[in-house]
Amino acid sequence: MAMGFEFDSATRRKLGYQLIDQIDQYYASLEDRAVQVPVEQRSYGTLNNPLPELGEDPAQVLGELCHEMVDKGFHVPAANYFGLMNPTPTYMGVLAETLVSALNPQLATLARSQLASKIELETVRWIAERVGWGSGFGGTFTSGGNEANFSGLALAIGQHFPGAVDEGVSSIGGQPVLYASAEAHHSLDKSAGLLGIGRKALRRVTTNGSLQMDPSQLDRAIAQDRDSGRIPFCVVATAGTTNSGSVDDLVAIADICRRNTLWLHVDGAFGASVVFSDKHRDLVRGIELADSITIDPHKWLAVPFAAGVILTRHPKVLEQAFSVASPYMPKATGARLPDNSRVSMQWTRRMNSMKLWLTLRVHGRRAYEELIDRQLQLTRDFVSWVERSTEFEMAAPAMLTIVNFMVKSRGRSPEQIAAIHGYIVDEVTRDGQRWISETVVNGCSVLRMMVISYLTRERHLEGLQNSLKTAVAAVFAAKKVKA
Ligand SMILES: Cc1ncc(COP(=O)(O)O)c(C=O)c1O
């Protein structure tokens, strides 16, 4: 039973080694670990333990927790997770998180964080340099892409309607509107509502066959809104959509923004990380033309949650949108950098940058160059398999590491195809070994797989391909749907 919170050195070390041993075993298992328990063992009920009045033996509780979390958990870090944009965390990232928890640097103000703040700003600079912004940028770490996108829209409002920061959106004197593709992330709807301009202010522009925003439709929508007295102020282009990984034509959209004096925010939560690759940087050509960018290191850069980043070429607007004077803020005498709280929605702030900084210090950018190249190659291999398959076909081009595919239509209705996809996903995920999903793209059901773990290799793809073949055969054999 542990009453006080202090432990002696021997206990601290014993518990620490115990945890590291558990994490080590877990990491050793990830290449072959099932993503989750088989379907019949899954349960989604609540836990009903009473609030502990008195504590228990720490080694025992910690040991039990580790076992339960591993035995009953859902393992996003597993090599067979072909899932959403959640990576296997780098081990240096895990260690950095532990150090951050222990030191608990308070990033709200420079005066109380100093080196931690400098490390954060350095990490932001490294990313900005990869974007192509040598100087004159600002930015900060966020809790993820949602907060970064929210911040990007707040910047766009701050730039276009500076009075609105104090006077509110009613002072704008008209309805502000912004644009994103039909495939853009739902955090934009949420942000538009929370920023007070309303979710309907977000115009969804139709996409072309590659699921990219159609620039001519964008041009037309802006003109129509202007003619109707509304006030366009921002376009959000996506670099790596959640469904399909498609990248909007950033150069064409930047040109439209320049002609119409609109803020360009690039939601590169997933895809902007490709700037870390010299070989593939062209996939996000034009990203440097953005006014602000969202990039989430906790996606393709494989650091543990949470780490998003908002970057902008207009550091003054960042302060205009976020800084509030408070007499209790400690001042850093002689500081040449803005306090973090002046450029962020957050006040007390965790150091979300150390895990990327440490990963880069230990492995270097070239490790990301190699990772991105390898994952793009694995994706191309999977696409070739789909194209050769007798049962499946591609549903959309794969620009990054996401593949949208479908059963061959063979005259089936969209409802039949959706039903087949549902059965296939159930079959593939039934034993818990691997995970894929289905989604809806352009109104049609598609199967979705993504290469996201740095542990995923050819043999994992082969396992998935075999599982898909078995699943499709089982679905038709059981006559669940017309073959
Ligand atoms: C394109 C895109 N933008 C934003 C987000 C939101 O990021 P987060 O989950 O880190 O808040 C996601 C999440 O998947 C995304 O795919």
The ligand as an SDF file (V2000), in Angstrom:
LIG
                    3D

 16 16  0  0  0  0  0  0  0  0999 V2000
   -6.3460   15.3810  -43.0180 C   0  0  0  0  0  0  0  0  0  0  0  0
   -6.5190   15.4100  -41.5360 C   0  0  0  0  0  0  0  0  0  0  0  0
   -6.5860   16.6050  -40.9060 N   0  0  0  0  0  0  0  0  0  0  0  0
   -6.7460   16.6980  -39.5750 C   0  0  0  0  0  0  0  0  0  0  0  0
   -6.8580   15.5690  -38.7960 C   0  0  0  0  0  0  0  0  0  0  0  0
   -7.0560   15.6990  -37.3100 C   0  0  0  0  0  0  0  0  0  0  0  0
   -5.8760   15.3510  -36.6600 O   0  0  0  0  0  0  0  0  0  0  0  0
   -5.8600   14.9150  -35.1150 P   0  0  0  0  0  0  0  0  0  0  0  0
   -6.5320   13.5960  -35.0730 O   0  0  0  0  0  0  0  0  0  0  0  0
   -4.4170   14.8620  -34.7960 O   0  0  0  0  0  0  0  0  0  0  0  0
   -6.5770   15.9570  -34.3390 O   0  0  0  0  0  0  0  0  0  0  0  0
   -6.8050   14.3050  -39.3980 C   0  0  0  0  0  0  0  0  0  0  0  0
   -6.9260   13.0760  -38.5880 C   0  0  0  0  0  0  0  0  0  0  0  0
   -6.8630   11.9700  -39.0710 O   0  0  0  0  0  0  0  0  0  0  0  0
   -6.6290   14.2270  -40.7910 C   0  0  0  0  0  0  0  0  0  0  0  0
   -6.5890   13.0510  -41.4330 O   0  0  0  0  0  0  0  0  0  0  0  0
  1  2  1  0
  2  3  1  0
  2 15  2  0
  3  4  2  0
  4  5  1  0
  5  6  1  0
  5 12  2  0
  6  7  1  0
  7  8  1  0
  8  9  2  0
  8 10  1  0
  8 11  1  0
 12 13  1  0
 12 15  1  0
 13 14  2  0
 15 16  1  0
M  END
$$$$
